Amino acid sequence: MHSVLKCLRAPMRNANAHEIDPAQFRAAMSAFTTGVAVITTVSEGGCHGMTANSLTSVSLDPCLLLVCPRRGSLTGEAIRQRMAFAVNLLADEQAEISQRFIGKLDERFKDLELAFDHLGLPLLPNCLAHFSCVVRGIHPGGDHDIVVGEVVACRARDGEPLVYYRGRVGHHRLQPLG
Ligand SMILES: Cc1cc2nc3c(=O)[nH]c(=O)nc-3n(C[C@H](O)[C@H](O)[C@H](O)COP(=O)(O)O)c2cc1C
């Protein structure tokens, strides 16, 4: 049986936090379908970016969102330096971009026609939406940081999203109910 399914079908335990296996947690969370974003910023070392799905809208007044870079993430470190970042929401035809931004650092931005927002943050081409954010708080979140950004500019276009589900990226067509 597929290991994810085996894990999901295991009886639920009332274990305390220390007894939970991170792999079990990760497998259970993989049932939560998300979009896929690339978080970009710029620091003295140049452009940085990483694929992320920890993106969450937080507040409308002011407009806040959060993203959770792993401690030690180079992009996370660059965000701390610059105290600003951009969110590039990927469209369904951008699976290659989602893989590229977990791969070799010197190939991530290679041959991409970048635009730069008014904060000087790199924006990837052909995305579904862009958000330019100024960091309003960085909070500890275990082995990740919770970075809260105020959205100072955003724009979106029509199109279908790239989605992440059970550890894989793919296409998704919503079948509205009713
Ligand atoms: C779909 C997907 C979502 C991801 N989401 C996150 C995330 O939210 N936070 C994170 O730290 N890493 C996430 N990663 C892994 C990072 O993209 C990867 O570790 C990357 O190499 C980090 O690059 P950096 O060290 O240059 O910042 C995700 C990877 C994938 C494929």
The ligand as an ORCA input file, in Angstrom:
! r2SCAN-3c Opt
* xyz 0 1
  C       5.434     22.599     -3.439
  C       6.569     23.004     -2.512
  C       6.318     23.828     -1.433
  C       7.338     24.222     -0.560
  N       7.052     25.056      0.485
  C       8.033     25.462      1.310
  C       7.742     26.355      2.371
  O       6.622     26.807      2.562
  N       8.767     26.704      3.207
  C      10.046     26.234      3.018
  O      10.945     26.582      3.809
  N      10.346     25.393      1.989
  C       9.381     25.010      1.148
  N       9.675     24.178      0.104
  C      11.057     23.734     -0.084
  C      11.957     24.868     -0.609
  O      11.468     25.385     -1.836
  C      13.398     24.324     -0.849
  O      13.903     23.799      0.363
  C      14.320     25.380     -1.389
  O      15.484     24.717     -1.866
  C      14.752     26.431     -0.382
  O      15.653     27.289     -1.029
  P      16.580     28.322     -0.282
  O      17.379     27.579      0.765
  O      17.455     28.901     -1.370
  O      15.714     29.359      0.349
  C       8.669     23.768     -0.785
  C       8.934     22.936     -1.876
  C       7.896     22.550     -2.738
  C       8.202     21.656     -3.927
*
